């Protein structure tokens, strides 16, 4: 078994990759040079235990169905983790309060 086969290592790899990509996206979109909050690392890390099993079950489905499942799953994880982070630390690393359709 390779080193990335251990769930904890993969959780961290997903988390750090998500954090880095999010930081790059924010920089490209807004020009903000500081990286995204490190509170995002465990949120992105949740992709490993939550999305890998889903991927195994729906890998043979049409791309539109898979995209819908992953998109909906991402929204649910972001919403739930945002609520939890607001309760635990008083804020979430993202704030959509000024957006037109914010929940």
Secondary structure, DSSP 8 states (H G I E B T S, - for coil): --GGGSHHHHHHHHHHHHHHHHHHHHHHHH---S---TTHHHHHHHHHHHHHHHHHHHTTS-HHHHHHHHHHHHHHHHHHHHHHHHHHHS--S---TTSTT--
